[in-house]
Amino acid sequence: MSEKLKDKVAVVTGGSSGIGLSIAKIFASEGAKVAITGRNQASIDKAVADIGPNGLGIQGDVSDLNDLTRIYQTVEGRFGKVDALIVNAGVYILGPLADFTEDQFDKVSDINFKGAFFSVQKALPVLKNGSSVVLVSSTVNGKGIPNHAAYSATKAAVRSLARSFSADLLDRKIRVNTLTPGPIDTPVFATVTGSTDEANAMKEAMGNFTPVKRVGTPEEIAAAALYLISEESTFMLGAEILLDGGLRDL
């Protein structure tokens, strides 16, 4: 690798699987020290083993502000100030409008929206001036899809936060951008289906729904995240990179 991130420190929330883990792995391969967060300690431990010696795993819930404060204090104590923050932690909760419960709404809002907002706010004391923040949204932030109302709204809120945070942080030269995937081959399909066969069928259906007729890979998203935190994207802020196989626009 080219060591684009040599001596850099990165934090990836929700980094124990899927997109977050792929981002953490490519950052580490490029020379960064990478801290990941997650809610399941066993998953964190396995992910850190995959990341390698420059990985650090911290258990915590991004919807809990005390957890966020502890996470960033731990990262600073171990690695120092932070050069890059990837706000990736999220949940995918679907349901028809008529049946969607308050508990479902609160969970998806607390993690996807509140969690994203405070993941950045609580990081401010440890973020270096000139650092890069990436908020992970979803292509449904600009589409109307049945059963996705609450989830889509939280991802549209994340897209909006990137613009507002960029304006708020101009004086510190902290760039905030949005990374917007379409359907990606991650364990998320298993969380909204009842069996492996159902998960595979849903993944195949979503892939066929895209113009390119496949789901994306976590590695494709990780490559875009690397661009957003590298010196190659220093003229980019408040913007969005869309990687969805043409789903939104074609």
C-alpha positions in Angstrom: 0.0 0.0 0.0 1.0 3.6 -0.4 0.7 4.6 3.3 -1.5 7.5 2.5 -2.5 7.6 6.2 0.9 7.1 7.8 0.9 8.4 11.4 -2.8 9.3 11.2 -5.4 8.4 13.8 -8.9 7.4 12.7 -12.1 6.5 14.5 -14.8 4.4 12.9 -18.1 4.0 14.7 -19.9 0.8 14.0 -16.6 -0.7 12.8 -17.0 -4.3 13.9 -18.6 -5.6 10.7 -19.7 -4.7 7.2 -18.8 -1.3 5.8 -17.3 0.0 9.0 -14.9 -3.0 9.3 -13.8 -2.7 5.6 -13.1 1.0 6.2 -11.1 0.3 9.3 -9.1 -2.4 7.5 -8.2 -0.2 4.5 -7.2 2.7 6.8 -5.0 0.4 8.8 -3.4 -0.9 5.6 -2.6 2.6 4.6 -0.7 3.3 7.9 -3.4 4.7 10.2 -4.0 3.8 13.8 -7.7 2.9 13.9 -10.2 2.8 16.7 -13.5 1.1 16.1 -16.7 1.1 18.2 -19.5 -1.4 18.5 -22.0 -2.8 20.9 -21.0 -6.4 20.9 -17.6 -7.1 22.5 -17.1 -10.5 20.8 -17.6 -8.9 17.4 -15.3 -6.1 18.3 -12.5 -8.5 19.4 -12.9 -10.5 16.1 -12.7 -7.2 14.1 -9.6 -5.9 15.8 -7.9 -9.2 15.1 -8.8 -8.7 11.4 -7.6 -5.0 11.5 -4.2 -5.9 12.9 -1.8 -4.4 15.4 -2.9 -0.8 14.7 -6.5 -1.6 15.7 -8.2 -0.7 18.9 -11.8 -1.8 19.8 -14.0 0.1 22.3 -17.4 -1.2 23.3 -20.1 1.5 23.4 -23.5 2.8 22.2 -23.4 5.9 20.0 -26.9 6.9 21.3 -25.4 7.2 24.9 -23.6 10.5 25.3 -21.6 9.2 28.2 -20.3 6.3 26.1 -19.3 8.7 23.4 -17.3 10.8 25.8 -15.6 7.7 27.2 -14.8 6.4 23.7 -13.1 9.6 22.6 -11.2 9.9 25.9 -10.0 6.3 25.4 -8.8 7.0 21.8 -7.0 10.1 22.8 -5.3 8.3 25.7 -4.1 5.5 23.5 -3.4 7.2 20.1 -3.6 10.9 20.6 -5.7 13.5 18.7 -7.9 12.3 15.8 -7.3 13.0 12.1 -10.4 11.3 10.7 -13.8 10.3 12.0 -16.2 8.0 10.1 -19.7 8.1 11.6 -21.0 4.8 10.4 -22.9 3.2 13.2 -26.5 2.6 12.3 -29.5 0.3 12.4 -31.8 -0.8 9.5 -35.3 -1.0 10.8 -38.1 -1.4 8.3 -41.9 -1.6 8.6 -45.1 -0.3 7.1 -46.3 3.1 8.1 -49.5 1.8 9.7 -47.7 -0.7 11.9 -44.4 1.1 12.8 -44.1 1.3 16.6 -42.8 4.1 18.8 -40.1 1.8 20.0 -38.9 1.1 16.5 -39.0 4.8 15.7 -37.0 5.8 18.8 -34.4 3.1 18.1 -33.7 4.1 14.5 -33.8 7.8 15.4 -31.6 7.5 18.5 -28.8 5.5 16.7 -29.0 6.9 13.1 -29.7 10.6 13.8 -29.0 11.4 17.4 -26.0 9.1 17.4 -24.6 10.8 14.3 -25.1 14.3 15.7 -23.4 13.6 19.0 -20.7 11.3 17.5 -19.4 14.5 15.9 -20.2 16.9 18.8 -18.5 14.8 21.4 -15.5 14.3 19.1 -14.7 18.0 18.8 -12.3 18.2 21.7 -10.1 15.4 20.2 -10.4 16.2 16.5 -7.4 18.0 15.1 -7.9 21.3 13.2 -8.0 20.3 9.5 -9.3 16.9 10.2 -11.9 15.1 8.1 -15.3 13.8 9.1 -17.4 11.4 7.0 -21.1 10.7 7.7 -22.4 7.5 6.2 -25.9 7.9 4.8 -27.9 5.8 2.3 -29.2 6.3 -1.2 -32.7 6.2 0.3 -32.1 9.7 1.7 -33.4 10.9 -1.7 -36.0 8.2 -2.6 -39.4 7.2 -1.4 -39.5 3.4 -0.8 -42.3 1.5 1.0 -41.5 0.4 4.6 -38.5 2.8 4.7 -40.1 6.0 6.0 -38.3 6.3 9.4 -35.0 4.9 8.2 -34.9 7.1 5.1 -35.7 10.2 7.2 -32.8 9.5 9.5 -30.4 9.1 6.5 -31.7 12.3 5.0 -31.0 14.0 8.3 -27.5 12.7 8.2 -27.0 14.2 4.7 -28.3 17.5 6.1 -25.9 17.4 9.1 -22.9 17.2 6.8 -23.8 20.6 5.3 -24.6 22.3 8.6 -21.5 20.8 10.4 -19.3 22.0 7.5 -20.5 25.5 8.0 -20.1 25.3 11.8 -16.6 24.0 11.6 -15.1 26.2 8.9 -13.0 28.1 11.4 -11.3 24.9 12.4 -10.9 23.8 8.7 -12.6 20.5 9.6 -14.2 19.0 6.5 -17.5 17.1 6.8 -18.8 15.1 3.8 -21.3 12.4 3.2 -20.7 8.9 1.9 -23.9 7.5 0.5 -24.1 3.7 -0.4 -26.8 1.8 -2.0 -27.4 -1.9 -1.2 -24.2 -3.4 0.0 -23.3 -7.0 0.7 -23.1 -6.9 4.5 -24.7 -8.8 7.4 -27.5 -6.2 7.5 -29.7 -8.4 5.3 -29.8 -11.0 8.1 -31.1 -8.4 10.6 -34.3 -7.8 8.7 -35.1 -11.4 7.6 -35.8 -14.7 9.3 -33.3 -17.1 7.7 -30.2 -17.3 5.6 -32.3 -18.1 2.5 -34.5 -15.1 3.1 -31.5 -12.9 3.5 -29.9 -14.1 0.3 -33.2 -13.7 -1.6 -33.5 -10.1 -0.3 -29.9 -9.3 -1.3 -30.5 -10.8 -4.8 -33.7 -8.8 -5.2 -32.0 -5.5 -4.2 -29.1 -6.3 -6.5 -31.5 -6.8 -9.4 -33.3 -3.6 -8.5 -30.1 -1.6 -9.3 -29.2 -0.7 -13.0 -25.9 -2.6 -12.6 -27.8 -5.7 -11.4 -25.7 -6.4 -8.3 -25.2 -5.2 -4.7 -22.0 -3.3 -3.9 -19.1 -4.6 -1.9 -17.9 -3.1 1.4 -14.5 -2.6 -0.2 -16.0 -0.3 -2.8 -17.4 1.9 -0.1 -14.1 1.8 1.9 -12.2 3.0 -1.1 -14.4 6.1 -1.3 -14.0 6.7 2.4 -10.3 6.6 2.0 -10.6 9.3 -0.7 -12.7 11.5 1.6 -10.2 11.5 4.4 -7.1 11.8 2.2 -5.3 14.8 1.0 -6.8 14.2 -2.4 -10.2 15.6 -1.3 -9.2 18.8 0.5 -11.4 20.9 -1.8 -14.5 18.9 -0.9 -16.7 19.8 2.0 -20.4 19.5 2.7 -20.7 17.3 -0.3 -21.9 13.7 -1.0 -20.4 10.8 -2.8 -23.1 8.5 -4.1 -22.2 4.8 -4.7 -25.5 3.0 -5.4 -25.1 1.2 -8.7 -27.3 3.9 -10.4 -30.2 3.1 -8.1 -31.2 6.7 -7.4 -30.6 8.3 -10.8 -31.3 5.8 -13.5 
